[in-house]
């Protein structure tokens, strides 16, 4: 996908229903791109196939979704992807229709129950049968290559595959690297999610008043997402007043008082399964922000925009960490976990750390064209009363980065 098309996609919000005059997201092309990306990463590592149980990864590879949230804790469907061969979706027989018409799915088979909830005391038997079936697929469709990538592996599964001579590898690495580089269709999907989140944020801004609770305000974003075709919100991150500092406290029914800051992070899985992940901080009137509130806001605003200006293809994670905007000493302890992270169908590779965290958690890599990133900032002093959370979602282009999130910043806090 050429940069010109990606730049246009970055600024385009697709129409939401059929028309004979406007370009649509090409879902078939989108699915083909994603499956090809996954297979290329498997081939790069000389893996003969992959078995995916992570529901978002199954959706990435096929476009098929089914009970995503429940499957995060009760795995009941899985996918076999031959690097060169068939894609076989395993699910309950009663869910056969959810994959109907998907050209990415070569075959549909009944899934075996692989949890105590479903299998009870027969769990060992189910894993034995599962291992036999997967080993047979590897033998039939991997050309003698017994290197199999799996993304969630029960101890029983590892043991039974080993008995069949399967060399088990981690599928998370190829999946995450596949998802890191976006197509124009993916950007269009992401823009739809971001537009939905921005509408929700605008409704929250309009509704914000003293006396309402954090949960009442937060519910507006949830309702907007669902009514516009979105799916869920990963975290409960809207807080006000003294609960804004430190950040990463969950939303509760606290009454919002006049003059307080209200901060939120969308973390929203919107239409088409793509994530809108930007953060804003509002000032609740009446009255004007205090000098301290404006100072905090300007620092966070400076951090986001200074770091955005650094982003370009070829910039290493280590170089980004060395060059990023330096927070004043009193705010370092409460810093956000990342200066930037990847974003797609959820938070994704890479995670780029602050210099203080590099020795423990940092890893190197390179920012590439057509990655999508979230540039983060939280500014709040340790032991302080207030703080500010800001974040922008961007597309990396050949010339730098283009903001995908367009929700305005607070003029009163920048004055």
C-alpha positions as CSV (number, residue, x, y, z in Angstrom):
1,X,0.0,0.0,0.0
2,X,1.6,3.3,-1.1
3,X,2.0,6.2,1.3
4,X,-0.3,8.4,-0.7
5,X,-3.2,6.0,-0.2
6,X,-2.4,5.6,3.5
7,X,-2.2,9.4,4.0
8,X,-5.6,9.7,2.4
9,X,-7.0,6.8,4.5
10,X,-5.7,8.5,7.6
11,X,-8.0,11.5,6.9
12,X,-11.0,9.6,5.7
13,X,-14.0,8.5,7.7
14,X,-15.9,5.9,5.7
15,X,-19.6,6.0,5.1
16,X,-21.6,3.6,7.4
17,X,-24.1,2.1,4.9
18,X,-24.3,1.1,1.3
19,X,-24.1,3.8,-1.4
20,X,-23.4,3.6,-5.1
21,X,-21.4,6.8,-5.1
22,X,-18.9,6.5,-2.3
23,X,-16.0,4.1,-1.8
24,X,-16.5,1.5,0.9
25,X,-14.1,-0.5,3.1
26,X,-13.2,-3.6,1.1
27,X,-13.7,-6.3,3.7
28,X,-12.5,-9.1,1.4
29,X,-9.3,-7.2,0.6
30,X,-8.9,-6.5,4.3
31,X,-9.2,-10.1,5.3
32,X,-6.8,-11.2,2.6
33,X,-4.2,-8.7,3.7
34,X,-4.3,-9.8,7.3
35,X,-4.1,-13.5,6.6
36,X,-1.2,-12.9,4.2
37,X,0.6,-10.8,6.9
38,X,0.2,-13.7,9.4
39,X,1.4,-16.3,6.9
40,X,4.4,-14.2,6.0
41,X,5.5,-14.0,9.6
42,X,5.1,-17.7,10.1
43,X,7.1,-18.4,6.9
44,X,9.8,-16.0,8.1
45,X,10.3,-18.1,11.2
46,X,10.1,-21.4,9.3
47,X,6.9,-22.5,11.1
48,X,4.7,-25.0,9.3
49,X,1.5,-23.8,10.8
50,X,-0.2,-22.1,13.7
51,X,-2.9,-22.9,16.2
52,X,-4.6,-19.8,17.5
53,X,-6.9,-19.7,20.5
54,X,-6.8,-16.0,21.3
55,X,-10.1,-14.7,20.0
56,X,-8.7,-11.4,18.6
57,X,-6.0,-13.3,16.7
58,X,-8.7,-15.6,15.2
59,X,-10.6,-12.6,14.1
60,X,-7.5,-11.0,12.6
61,X,-6.7,-14.1,10.6
62,X,-10.2,-14.8,9.4
63,X,-12.6,-12.0,10.1
64,X,-14.7,-14.4,12.2
65,X,-15.9,-13.3,15.7
66,X,-17.9,-15.2,18.2
67,X,-18.3,-14.4,21.9
68,X,-15.0,-12.6,22.1
69,X,-15.0,-11.6,25.8
70,X,-16.2,-15.0,27.1
71,X,-13.5,-16.7,25.0
72,X,-10.8,-14.7,26.7
73,X,-11.4,-16.8,29.8
74,X,-13.2,-19.9,28.5
75,X,-11.4,-20.9,25.3
76,X,-13.9,-22.8,23.2
77,X,-12.9,-22.2,19.6
78,X,-9.5,-22.4,17.9
79,X,-8.0,-22.0,14.4
80,X,-5.5,-24.0,12.4
81,X,-3.6,-21.9,9.9
82,X,-1.2,-23.7,7.6
83,X,1.6,-21.5,6.4
84,X,0.9,-22.8,2.9
85,X,-2.4,-24.7,3.0
86,X,-5.9,-24.6,4.5
87,X,-7.4,-22.5,7.3
88,X,-9.6,-24.6,9.6
89,X,-11.9,-23.0,12.1
90,X,-13.0,-25.2,15.1
91,X,-16.1,-24.1,17.0
92,X,-19.3,-25.6,18.4
93,X,-21.5,-27.2,15.8
94,X,-24.3,-24.8,16.7
95,X,-22.1,-21.8,15.7
96,X,-21.3,-23.0,12.2
97,X,-23.2,-20.1,10.7
98,X,-20.8,-17.5,12.2
99,X,-18.2,-18.3,9.6
100,X,-20.6,-18.8,6.7
101,X,-19.4,-17.1,3.5
102,X,-15.9,-16.2,4.8
103,X,-13.4,-16.9,2.0
104,X,-10.6,-17.0,4.6
105,X,-12.0,-20.2,6.2
106,X,-11.3,-23.3,4.2
107,X,-13.1,-25.8,6.5
108,X,-15.2,-25.7,9.6
109,X,-14.9,-28.5,12.2
110,X,-16.5,-29.1,15.6
111,X,-14.2,-27.9,18.4
112,X,-13.2,-30.2,21.3
113,X,-13.9,-28.9,24.8
114,X,-10.6,-28.0,26.3
115,X,-11.7,-26.6,29.7
116,X,-12.9,-28.1,33.0
117,X,-16.1,-26.2,32.5
118,X,-16.9,-28.0,29.4
119,X,-15.1,-31.3,29.8
120,X,-15.0,-32.0,33.5
121,X,-13.2,-35.2,34.4
122,X,-12.9,-36.0,30.7
123,X,-10.4,-33.2,30.1
124,X,-7.4,-35.4,29.6
125,X,-9.3,-37.4,27.1
126,X,-10.3,-34.3,25.2
127,X,-6.7,-33.0,25.0
128,X,-5.5,-36.4,23.8
129,X,-8.1,-36.3,21.0
130,X,-7.2,-32.7,20.3
131,X,-3.5,-33.5,20.0
132,X,-4.2,-36.4,17.6
133,X,-6.2,-34.2,15.3
134,X,-3.8,-31.3,15.4
135,X,-0.8,-33.6,14.8
136,X,-2.7,-35.1,11.8
137,X,-3.2,-31.6,10.4
138,X,0.4,-30.8,10.8
139,X,1.4,-34.0,9.1
140,X,-1.0,-33.4,6.2
141,X,-0.5,-29.7,5.6
142,X,2.9,-28.6,6.7
143,X,5.1,-30.4,4.2
144,X,7.0,-32.3,6.9
145,X,7.6,-29.2,9.0
146,X,6.7,-30.0,12.6
147,X,7.4,-26.5,13.9
148,X,3.9,-25.4,15.2
149,X,3.2,-22.0,16.6
150,X,0.5,-21.9,19.4
151,X,-0.6,-18.8,21.2
152,X,-2.3,-20.2,24.3
153,X,-1.0,-23.6,25.5
154,X,-2.3,-25.6,28.4
155,X,0.3,-27.8,30.0
156,X,-1.7,-30.8,28.8
157,X,-1.7,-29.5,25.2
158,X,2.1,-29.1,25.3
159,X,2.6,-32.6,26.6
160,X,0.3,-34.3,24.1
161,X,1.8,-32.4,21.1
162,X,5.3,-33.4,22.3
163,X,4.3,-37.0,22.3
164,X,3.5,-36.6,18.6
165,X,6.9,-35.1,17.9
166,X,5.5,-31.6,17.4
167,X,8.1,-28.8,18.0
168,X,5.9,-26.2,19.8
169,X,6.7,-22.5,19.3
170,X,5.1,-19.3,20.6
171,X,2.6,-17.8,18.1
172,X,2.3,-14.4,19.9
173,X,5.5,-13.1,18.3
174,X,4.5,-13.7,14.6
175,X,0.9,-12.6,15.3
176,X,2.0,-9.3,17.0
177,X,4.5,-8.5,14.2
178,X,1.9,-9.3,11.5
179,X,-0.6,-6.9,13.1
180,X,1.9,-4.1,13.5
181,X,1.8,-2.9,9.9
182,X,-1.6,-1.7,8.8
183,X,-3.3,-1.6,5.4
184,X,-5.4,1.4,4.2
185,X,-8.6,-0.7,4.9
186,X,-7.5,-1.2,8.4
187,X,-6.9,2.5,8.9
188,X,-10.4,3.2,7.6
189,X,-11.8,0.7,10.1
190,X,-9.7,2.4,12.8
191,X,-11.1,5.8,11.8
192,X,-14.6,4.5,12.2
193,X,-13.8,3.4,15.7
194,X,-12.1,6.7,16.5
195,X,-15.0,8.7,15.1
196,X,-17.3,6.8,17.3
197,X,-15.2,7.4,20.4
198,X,-14.9,11.1,19.5
199,X,-18.7,11.4,19.3
200,X,-18.9,9.7,22.7
201,X,-16.3,12.1,24.1
202,X,-18.2,15.1,22.7
203,X,-21.4,13.9,24.3
204,X,-19.5,13.4,27.6
205,X,-18.0,16.9,27.3
206,X,-21.5,18.4,26.7
207,X,-23.1,16.4,29.6
208,X,-20.3,17.1,32.2
209,X,-21.7,19.0,35.2
210,X,-21.1,19.1,38.9
211,X,-23.1,16.6,40.8
212,X,-23.0,13.8,38.3
213,X,-20.8,10.8,39.0
214,X,-17.8,9.4,37.2
215,X,-19.8,6.3,36.3
216,X,-22.7,8.3,34.8
217,X,-20.3,10.2,32.6
218,X,-18.4,7.1,31.6
219,X,-21.7,5.3,30.7
220,X,-22.1,7.8,27.8
221,X,-19.1,6.5,26.0
222,X,-20.3,2.9,26.4
223,X,-23.7,3.7,25.1
224,X,-22.4,5.6,22.1
225,X,-20.1,2.8,21.2
226,X,-22.8,0.1,21.4
227,X,-25.4,2.1,19.5
228,X,-22.9,2.9,16.7
229,X,-21.9,-0.7,16.2
230,X,-18.9,-0.9,18.5
231,X,-18.2,-3.8,20.9
232,X,-16.6,-3.1,24.3
233,X,-14.2,-0.9,26.3
234,X,-11.1,-2.6,27.7
235,X,-10.6,-0.6,30.9
236,X,-12.6,1.6,33.4
237,X,-10.4,4.7,33.1
238,X,-12.4,7.8,33.9
239,X,-11.6,9.6,37.1
240,X,-12.1,13.0,38.6
241,X,-10.7,15.3,41.3
242,X,-8.3,13.6,43.7
243,X,-8.8,10.2,41.9
244,X,-7.0,11.5,38.8
245,X,-3.8,11.3,40.8
246,X,-2.3,8.8,40.6
247,X,-3.5,7.6,37.2
248,X,-4.8,4.1,36.5
249,X,-7.5,4.1,39.1
250,X,-10.8,2.5,38.0
251,X,-14.0,4.4,37.6
252,X,-16.3,4.6,40.6
253,X,-19.5,6.5,41.6
254,X,-17.7,9.6,42.8
255,X,-19.5,12.9,42.6
256,X,-17.8,15.4,40.3
257,X,-17.3,18.8,42.0
258,X,-17.1,22.2,40.5
259,X,-13.6,23.2,39.3
260,X,-12.2,19.7,39.2
261,X,-10.3,17.9,36.4
262,X,-11.9,14.9,34.8
263,X,-9.6,12.5,32.8
264,X,-10.4,9.5,30.7
265,X,-8.8,7.0,28.4
266,X,-11.1,5.5,25.7
267,X,-9.5,2.1,25.3
268,X,-12.6,1.4,23.1
269,X,-13.1,-1.6,20.7
270,X,-15.3,0.0,18.2
271,X,-16.9,-0.9,14.9
272,X,-15.1,-3.6,12.9
273,X,-13.2,-4.7,16.0
274,X,-10.6,-1.9,15.8
275,X,-9.5,0.1,18.8
276,X,-9.9,3.8,19.5
277,X,-7.4,4.7,22.1
278,X,-7.0,8.4,22.9
279,X,-7.1,10.3,26.3
280,X,-8.4,13.7,27.2
281,X,-8.7,15.7,30.4
282,X,-11.7,18.1,30.9
283,X,-12.2,20.9,33.3
284,X,-15.6,20.9,35.1
285,X,-17.0,24.4,35.6
286,X,-18.2,26.8,36.6
287,X,-15.2,29.0,36.9
288,X,-11.8,28.9,35.3
289,X,-9.0,26.4,35.7
290,X,-6.4,27.1,38.3
291,X,-2.8,28.0,37.4
292,X,-1.7,24.6,38.7
293,X,-4.3,22.8,36.5
294,X,-3.1,24.8,33.4
295,X,0.5,24.0,34.2
296,X,-0.1,20.3,34.4
297,X,-2.1,20.3,31.2
298,X,0.5,22.3,29.2
299,X,3.2,19.9,30.3
300,X,1.2,16.8,29.2
301,X,0.3,18.6,25.9
302,X,4.0,19.4,25.3
303,X,5.0,15.8,26.0
304,X,2.6,14.3,23.5
305,X,3.4,16.8,20.8
306,X,7.2,16.8,21.3
307,X,7.2,13.0,21.1
308,X,4.9,13.0,18.1
309,X,7.4,15.2,16.3
310,X,10.1,12.5,16.9
311,X,8.2,9.7,15.3
312,X,9.4,8.6,11.8
313,X,10.2,5.4,10.0
314,X,13.6,4.1,10.9
315,X,13.6,5.5,14.4
316,X,14.7,2.8,16.9
317,X,12.9,2.3,20.1
318,X,16.1,2.9,22.0
319,X,16.6,6.2,20.2
320,X,13.1,7.3,20.8
321,X,13.6,6.5,24.5
322,X,16.8,8.5,24.6
323,X,15.3,11.5,22.8
324,X,11.8,11.7,24.3
325,X,10.4,14.7,26.2
326,X,11.9,14.8,29.7
327,X,9.4,15.1,32.5
328,X,10.3,17.4,35.4
329,X,11.6,15.4,38.3
330,X,8.5,15.7,40.5
331,X,6.4,13.9,37.9
332,X,8.7,11.0,37.1
333,X,7.5,8.7,39.8
334,X,3.8,8.8,38.5
335,X,4.8,8.5,34.8
336,X,2.7,6.4,32.5
337,X,4.0,2.8,31.7
338,X,4.9,3.7,28.1
339,X,5.8,6.8,26.1
340,X,4.2,5.0,23.1
341,X,2.6,1.7,22.2
342,X,1.2,0.0,19.1
343,X,-2.5,-0.1,18.5
344,X,-4.8,-2.0,16.1
345,X,-7.5,-4.4,17.2
346,X,-6.3,-3.8,20.7
347,X,-3.1,-2.6,22.4
348,X,-0.3,-4.2,20.4
349,X,3.4,-4.4,19.8
350,X,5.5,-2.4,20.3
351,X,5.6,-1.0,23.8
352,X,8.2,1.7,24.1
353,X,9.3,2.5,27.6
354,X,10.6,5.6,29.4
355,X,14.4,5.7,30.0
356,X,13.9,5.0,33.7
357,X,12.2,1.7,32.8
358,X,14.5,0.7,30.0
359,X,17.0,-1.4,32.1
360,X,14.1,-3.6,33.5
361,X,11.6,-3.7,30.6
362,X,13.0,-2.0,27.5
363,X,13.7,-3.8,24.2
364,X,14.9,-2.4,20.9
365,X,13.2,-2.4,17.5
366,X,12.4,0.0,14.7
367,X,9.4,2.2,14.0
368,X,8.1,1.3,10.6
369,X,5.9,3.1,8.0
370,X,2.2,2.2,8.4
371,X,2.5,1.3,12.0
372,X,-0.2,2.9,14.2
373,X,0.9,4.1,17.6
374,X,-0.5,5.8,20.7
375,X,1.6,8.6,22.1
376,X,1.1,8.8,25.8
377,X,1.4,11.3,28.7
378,X,0.4,11.4,32.3
379,X,1.6,14.4,34.4
380,X,0.9,14.3,38.1
381,X,3.2,14.8,41.0
382,X,3.7,11.9,43.5
383,X,1.5,12.9,46.5
384,X,-0.2,15.6,44.4
385,X,-3.9,16.2,44.3
386,X,-4.5,16.4,40.5
387,X,-3.0,15.2,37.3
388,X,-3.6,15.3,33.5
389,X,-3.8,12.4,31.1
390,X,-3.5,13.0,27.3
391,X,-2.9,10.6,24.4
392,X,-3.0,10.8,20.6
393,X,-3.5,7.9,18.2
394,X,-1.3,8.3,15.1
395,X,-0.3,6.7,11.8
396,X,3.4,6.5,10.9
397,X,4.0,7.8,7.4
398,X,7.1,8.4,5.3
399,X,7.4,11.9,6.6
400,X,6.5,11.4,10.2
401,X,3.2,10.7,11.9
402,X,-0.4,11.8,11.1
403,X,-2.9,12.2,14.0
404,X,-5.9,9.8,13.6
405,X,-7.6,11.1,16.8
406,X,-8.9,14.6,16.2
407,X,-10.8,15.4,19.4
408,X,-9.8,18.9,20.4
409,X,-7.7,19.8,23.5
410,X,-9.1,22.0,26.2
411,X,-8.6,25.7,25.2
412,X,-9.2,26.9,28.8
413,X,-6.4,24.6,30.1
414,X,-4.0,25.8,27.4
415,X,-4.7,29.5,27.9
